[in-house]
Amino acid sequence: MRSELMTIGDDGRLALGKEYAGREVLVEEHPPGVWKVQVGTFVPDNERWLHESPVRETVAESIAWAENHTRRETDLDDLEEKLLGGE
């Protein structure tokens, strides 16, 4: 854990250091004047549905299945036959 006394600039900015340049941060203020800053990657609103039930569970099951099954090339002629039922 690191503590450092900093001064907010006249423009209202606080420099956290070059190692954080370009990174996304979540800033929470609880209570007023107490800030919690977290570095991370945040989910855009239009992708949030992927992280909600039941989609999240379906994605996790799909990833688990893929990790436990060997990849193999699909025979497209065979697949067409199965889908169309021999038409």
Chimera marker file (.cmm) of the C-alpha trace (Angstrom):
<marker_set name="trace">
<marker id="1" x="0.000" y="0.000" z="0.000" r="1" g="1" b="0" radius="0.5"/>
<marker id="2" x="1.257" y="3.453" z="-0.842" r="1" g="1" b="0" radius="0.5"/>
<marker id="3" x="0.237" y="6.812" z="0.585" r="1" g="1" b="0" radius="0.5"/>
<marker id="4" x="1.275" y="10.117" z="-0.891" r="1" g="1" b="0" radius="0.5"/>
<marker id="5" x="0.264" y="13.700" z="-0.222" r="1" g="1" b="0" radius="0.5"/>
<marker id="6" x="-0.720" y="15.424" z="-3.482" r="1" g="1" b="0" radius="0.5"/>
<marker id="7" x="-2.075" y="18.813" z="-4.443" r="1" g="1" b="0" radius="0.5"/>
<marker id="8" x="-4.957" y="19.292" z="-6.863" r="1" g="1" b="0" radius="0.5"/>
<marker id="9" x="-3.893" y="21.770" z="-9.559" r="1" g="1" b="0" radius="0.5"/>
<marker id="10" x="-5.590" y="25.076" z="-10.357" r="1" g="1" b="0" radius="0.5"/>
<marker id="11" x="-7.317" y="23.325" z="-13.271" r="1" g="1" b="0" radius="0.5"/>
<marker id="12" x="-8.882" y="20.760" z="-10.909" r="1" g="1" b="0" radius="0.5"/>
<marker id="13" x="-6.637" y="17.911" z="-12.032" r="1" g="1" b="0" radius="0.5"/>
<marker id="14" x="-4.729" y="15.436" z="-9.949" r="1" g="1" b="0" radius="0.5"/>
<marker id="15" x="-1.726" y="13.711" z="-11.565" r="1" g="1" b="0" radius="0.5"/>
<marker id="16" x="-1.464" y="10.053" z="-10.589" r="1" g="1" b="0" radius="0.5"/>
<marker id="17" x="1.706" y="9.400" z="-12.579" r="1" g="1" b="0" radius="0.5"/>
<marker id="18" x="2.746" y="8.487" z="-16.104" r="1" g="1" b="0" radius="0.5"/>
<marker id="19" x="2.255" y="4.759" z="-15.428" r="1" g="1" b="0" radius="0.5"/>
<marker id="20" x="-1.503" y="5.445" z="-15.408" r="1" g="1" b="0" radius="0.5"/>
<marker id="21" x="-1.571" y="7.641" z="-18.530" r="1" g="1" b="0" radius="0.5"/>
<marker id="22" x="-4.404" y="6.642" z="-20.849" r="1" g="1" b="0" radius="0.5"/>
<marker id="23" x="-5.865" y="4.137" z="-18.389" r="1" g="1" b="0" radius="0.5"/>
<marker id="24" x="-9.509" y="4.116" z="-17.345" r="1" g="1" b="0" radius="0.5"/>
<marker id="25" x="-10.254" y="4.774" z="-13.701" r="1" g="1" b="0" radius="0.5"/>
<marker id="26" x="-13.406" y="4.580" z="-11.639" r="1" g="1" b="0" radius="0.5"/>
<marker id="27" x="-13.655" y="7.394" z="-9.099" r="1" g="1" b="0" radius="0.5"/>
<marker id="28" x="-16.134" y="7.005" z="-6.242" r="1" g="1" b="0" radius="0.5"/>
<marker id="29" x="-16.816" y="9.665" z="-3.632" r="1" g="1" b="0" radius="0.5"/>
<marker id="30" x="-18.158" y="8.310" z="-0.312" r="1" g="1" b="0" radius="0.5"/>
<marker id="31" x="-18.630" y="10.520" z="1.752" r="1" g="1" b="0" radius="0.5"/>
<marker id="32" x="-18.007" y="13.909" z="0.128" r="1" g="1" b="0" radius="0.5"/>
<marker id="33" x="-14.276" y="14.614" z="0.051" r="1" g="1" b="0" radius="0.5"/>
<marker id="34" x="-13.267" y="10.921" z="0.362" r="1" g="1" b="0" radius="0.5"/>
<marker id="35" x="-12.331" y="9.431" z="-2.983" r="1" g="1" b="0" radius="0.5"/>
<marker id="36" x="-11.677" y="5.867" z="-3.979" r="1" g="1" b="0" radius="0.5"/>
<marker id="37" x="-9.845" y="5.515" z="-7.292" r="1" g="1" b="0" radius="0.5"/>
<marker id="38" x="-9.719" y="2.129" z="-9.047" r="1" g="1" b="0" radius="0.5"/>
<marker id="39" x="-7.774" y="1.389" z="-12.236" r="1" g="1" b="0" radius="0.5"/>
<marker id="40" x="-9.487" y="-1.099" z="-14.519" r="1" g="1" b="0" radius="0.5"/>
<marker id="41" x="-11.265" y="-1.906" z="-17.713" r="1" g="1" b="0" radius="0.5"/>
<marker id="42" x="-14.923" y="-1.074" z="-17.584" r="1" g="1" b="0" radius="0.5"/>
<marker id="43" x="-17.779" y="-2.596" z="-19.522" r="1" g="1" b="0" radius="0.5"/>
<marker id="44" x="-19.493" y="-0.326" z="-22.062" r="1" g="1" b="0" radius="0.5"/>
<marker id="45" x="-23.264" y="-0.043" z="-21.640" r="1" g="1" b="0" radius="0.5"/>
<marker id="46" x="-23.934" y="-1.822" z="-24.947" r="1" g="1" b="0" radius="0.5"/>
<marker id="47" x="-21.916" y="-4.883" z="-23.771" r="1" g="1" b="0" radius="0.5"/>
<marker id="48" x="-23.255" y="-5.063" z="-20.221" r="1" g="1" b="0" radius="0.5"/>
<marker id="49" x="-25.882" y="-7.692" z="-21.186" r="1" g="1" b="0" radius="0.5"/>
<marker id="50" x="-23.058" y="-10.202" z="-21.700" r="1" g="1" b="0" radius="0.5"/>
<marker id="51" x="-22.231" y="-9.959" z="-17.999" r="1" g="1" b="0" radius="0.5"/>
<marker id="52" x="-25.773" y="-10.449" z="-16.693" r="1" g="1" b="0" radius="0.5"/>
<marker id="53" x="-27.681" y="-13.675" z="-15.955" r="1" g="1" b="0" radius="0.5"/>
<marker id="54" x="-28.499" y="-15.913" z="-17.769" r="1" g="1" b="0" radius="0.5"/>
<marker id="55" x="-26.143" y="-14.868" z="-20.590" r="1" g="1" b="0" radius="0.5"/>
<marker id="56" x="-23.122" y="-14.842" z="-18.261" r="1" g="1" b="0" radius="0.5"/>
<marker id="57" x="-23.739" y="-18.492" z="-17.322" r="1" g="1" b="0" radius="0.5"/>
<marker id="58" x="-24.268" y="-19.521" z="-20.946" r="1" g="1" b="0" radius="0.5"/>
<marker id="59" x="-21.001" y="-17.859" z="-21.968" r="1" g="1" b="0" radius="0.5"/>
<marker id="60" x="-19.162" y="-19.554" z="-19.068" r="1" g="1" b="0" radius="0.5"/>
<marker id="61" x="-20.591" y="-22.961" z="-20.057" r="1" g="1" b="0" radius="0.5"/>
<marker id="62" x="-19.596" y="-22.393" z="-23.678" r="1" g="1" b="0" radius="0.5"/>
<marker id="63" x="-16.038" y="-21.471" z="-22.720" r="1" g="1" b="0" radius="0.5"/>
<marker id="64" x="-15.786" y="-24.535" z="-20.444" r="1" g="1" b="0" radius="0.5"/>
<marker id="65" x="-17.061" y="-26.779" z="-23.266" r="1" g="1" b="0" radius="0.5"/>
<marker id="66" x="-14.541" y="-25.308" z="-25.730" r="1" g="1" b="0" radius="0.5"/>
<marker id="67" x="-11.690" y="-25.800" z="-23.275" r="1" g="1" b="0" radius="0.5"/>
<marker id="68" x="-12.578" y="-29.488" z="-22.856" r="1" g="1" b="0" radius="0.5"/>
<marker id="69" x="-13.163" y="-30.422" z="-26.509" r="1" g="1" b="0" radius="0.5"/>
<marker id="70" x="-10.591" y="-30.686" z="-29.257" r="1" g="1" b="0" radius="0.5"/>
<marker id="71" x="-11.079" y="-28.310" z="-32.161" r="1" g="1" b="0" radius="0.5"/>
<marker id="72" x="-11.713" y="-29.925" z="-35.499" r="1" g="1" b="0" radius="0.5"/>
<marker id="73" x="-12.452" y="-28.668" z="-38.971" r="1" g="1" b="0" radius="0.5"/>
<marker id="74" x="-16.102" y="-28.665" z="-39.973" r="1" g="1" b="0" radius="0.5"/>
<marker id="75" x="-17.067" y="-30.609" z="-43.078" r="1" g="1" b="0" radius="0.5"/>
<marker id="76" x="-19.447" y="-28.073" z="-44.620" r="1" g="1" b="0" radius="0.5"/>
<marker id="77" x="-20.958" y="-30.612" z="-47.021" r="1" g="1" b="0" radius="0.5"/>
<marker id="78" x="-21.740" y="-32.933" z="-44.100" r="1" g="1" b="0" radius="0.5"/>
<marker id="79" x="-23.192" y="-30.040" z="-42.098" r="1" g="1" b="0" radius="0.5"/>
<marker id="80" x="-25.399" y="-28.995" z="-45.009" r="1" g="1" b="0" radius="0.5"/>
<marker id="81" x="-26.638" y="-32.574" z="-45.310" r="1" g="1" b="0" radius="0.5"/>
<marker id="82" x="-27.524" y="-32.696" z="-41.611" r="1" g="1" b="0" radius="0.5"/>
<marker id="83" x="-29.266" y="-29.304" z="-41.672" r="1" g="1" b="0" radius="0.5"/>
<marker id="84" x="-31.250" y="-29.871" z="-44.853" r="1" g="1" b="0" radius="0.5"/>
<marker id="85" x="-32.035" y="-33.503" z="-44.133" r="1" g="1" b="0" radius="0.5"/>
<marker id="86" x="-30.840" y="-34.922" z="-47.432" r="1" g="1" b="0" radius="0.5"/>
<marker id="87" x="-32.861" y="-32.713" z="-49.762" r="1" g="1" b="0" radius="0.5"/>
<link id1="1" id2="2" r="1" g="1" b="0" radius="0.2"/>
<link id1="2" id2="3" r="1" g="1" b="0" radius="0.2"/>
<link id1="3" id2="4" r="1" g="1" b="0" radius="0.2"/>
<link id1="4" id2="5" r="1" g="1" b="0" radius="0.2"/>
<link id1="5" id2="6" r="1" g="1" b="0" radius="0.2"/>
<link id1="6" id2="7" r="1" g="1" b="0" radius="0.2"/>
<link id1="7" id2="8" r="1" g="1" b="0" radius="0.2"/>
<link id1="8" id2="9" r="1" g="1" b="0" radius="0.2"/>
<link id1="9" id2="10" r="1" g="1" b="0" radius="0.2"/>
<link id1="10" id2="11" r="1" g="1" b="0" radius="0.2"/>
<link id1="11" id2="12" r="1" g="1" b="0" radius="0.2"/>
<link id1="12" id2="13" r="1" g="1" b="0" radius="0.2"/>
<link id1="13" id2="14" r="1" g="1" b="0" radius="0.2"/>
<link id1="14" id2="15" r="1" g="1" b="0" radius="0.2"/>
<link id1="15" id2="16" r="1" g="1" b="0" radius="0.2"/>
<link id1="16" id2="17" r="1" g="1" b="0" radius="0.2"/>
<link id1="17" id2="18" r="1" g="1" b="0" radius="0.2"/>
<link id1="18" id2="19" r="1" g="1" b="0" radius="0.2"/>
<link id1="19" id2="20" r="1" g="1" b="0" radius="0.2"/>
<link id1="20" id2="21" r="1" g="1" b="0" radius="0.2"/>
<link id1="21" id2="22" r="1" g="1" b="0" radius="0.2"/>
<link id1="22" id2="23" r="1" g="1" b="0" radius="0.2"/>
<link id1="23" id2="24" r="1" g="1" b="0" radius="0.2"/>
<link id1="24" id2="25" r="1" g="1" b="0" radius="0.2"/>
<link id1="25" id2="26" r="1" g="1" b="0" radius="0.2"/>
<link id1="26" id2="27" r="1" g="1" b="0" radius="0.2"/>
<link id1="27" id2="28" r="1" g="1" b="0" radius="0.2"/>
<link id1="28" id2="29" r="1" g="1" b="0" radius="0.2"/>
<link id1="29" id2="30" r="1" g="1" b="0" radius="0.2"/>
<link id1="30" id2="31" r="1" g="1" b="0" radius="0.2"/>
<link id1="31" id2="32" r="1" g="1" b="0" radius="0.2"/>
<link id1="32" id2="33" r="1" g="1" b="0" radius="0.2"/>
<link id1="33" id2="34" r="1" g="1" b="0" radius="0.2"/>
<link id1="34" id2="35" r="1" g="1" b="0" radius="0.2"/>
<link id1="35" id2="36" r="1" g="1" b="0" radius="0.2"/>
<link id1="36" id2="37" r="1" g="1" b="0" radius="0.2"/>
<link id1="37" id2="38" r="1" g="1" b="0" radius="0.2"/>
<link id1="38" id2="39" r="1" g="1" b="0" radius="0.2"/>
<link id1="39" id2="40" r="1" g="1" b="0" radius="0.2"/>
<link id1="40" id2="41" r="1" g="1" b="0" radius="0.2"/>
<link id1="41" id2="42" r="1" g="1" b="0" radius="0.2"/>
<link id1="42" id2="43" r="1" g="1" b="0" radius="0.2"/>
<link id1="43" id2="44" r="1" g="1" b="0" radius="0.2"/>
<link id1="44" id2="45" r="1" g="1" b="0" radius="0.2"/>
<link id1="45" id2="46" r="1" g="1" b="0" radius="0.2"/>
<link id1="46" id2="47" r="1" g="1" b="0" radius="0.2"/>
<link id1="47" id2="48" r="1" g="1" b="0" radius="0.2"/>
<link id1="48" id2="49" r="1" g="1" b="0" radius="0.2"/>
<link id1="49" id2="50" r="1" g="1" b="0" radius="0.2"/>
<link id1="50" id2="51" r="1" g="1" b="0" radius="0.2"/>
<link id1="51" id2="52" r="1" g="1" b="0" radius="0.2"/>
<link id1="52" id2="53" r="1" g="1" b="0" radius="0.2"/>
<link id1="53" id2="54" r="1" g="1" b="0" radius="0.2"/>
<link id1="54" id2="55" r="1" g="1" b="0" radius="0.2"/>
<link id1="55" id2="56" r="1" g="1" b="0" radius="0.2"/>
<link id1="56" id2="57" r="1" g="1" b="0" radius="0.2"/>
<link id1="57" id2="58" r="1" g="1" b="0" radius="0.2"/>
<link id1="58" id2="59" r="1" g="1" b="0" radius="0.2"/>
<link id1="59" id2="60" r="1" g="1" b="0" radius="0.2"/>
<link id1="60" id2="61" r="1" g="1" b="0" radius="0.2"/>
<link id1="61" id2="62" r="1" g="1" b="0" radius="0.2"/>
<link id1="62" id2="63" r="1" g="1" b="0" radius="0.2"/>
<link id1="63" id2="64" r="1" g="1" b="0" radius="0.2"/>
<link id1="64" id2="65" r="1" g="1" b="0" radius="0.2"/>
<link id1="65" id2="66" r="1" g="1" b="0" radius="0.2"/>
<link id1="66" id2="67" r="1" g="1" b="0" radius="0.2"/>
<link id1="67" id2="68" r="1" g="1" b="0" radius="0.2"/>
<link id1="68" id2="69" r="1" g="1" b="0" radius="0.2"/>
<link id1="69" id2="70" r="1" g="1" b="0" radius="0.2"/>
<link id1="70" id2="71" r="1" g="1" b="0" radius="0.2"/>
<link id1="71" id2="72" r="1" g="1" b="0" radius="0.2"/>
<link id1="72" id2="73" r="1" g="1" b="0" radius="0.2"/>
<link id1="73" id2="74" r="1" g="1" b="0" radius="0.2"/>
<link id1="74" id2="75" r="1" g="1" b="0" radius="0.2"/>
<link id1="75" id2="76" r="1" g="1" b="0" radius="0.2"/>
<link id1="76" id2="77" r="1" g="1" b="0" radius="0.2"/>
<link id1="77" id2="78" r="1" g="1" b="0" radius="0.2"/>
<link id1="78" id2="79" r="1" g="1" b="0" radius="0.2"/>
<link id1="79" id2="80" r="1" g="1" b="0" radius="0.2"/>
<link id1="80" id2="81" r="1" g="1" b="0" radius="0.2"/>
<link id1="81" id2="82" r="1" g="1" b="0" radius="0.2"/>
<link id1="82" id2="83" r="1" g="1" b="0" radius="0.2"/>
<link id1="83" id2="84" r="1" g="1" b="0" radius="0.2"/>
<link id1="84" id2="85" r="1" g="1" b="0" radius="0.2"/>
<link id1="85" id2="86" r="1" g="1" b="0" radius="0.2"/>
<link id1="86" id2="87" r="1" g="1" b="0" radius="0.2"/>
</marker_set>
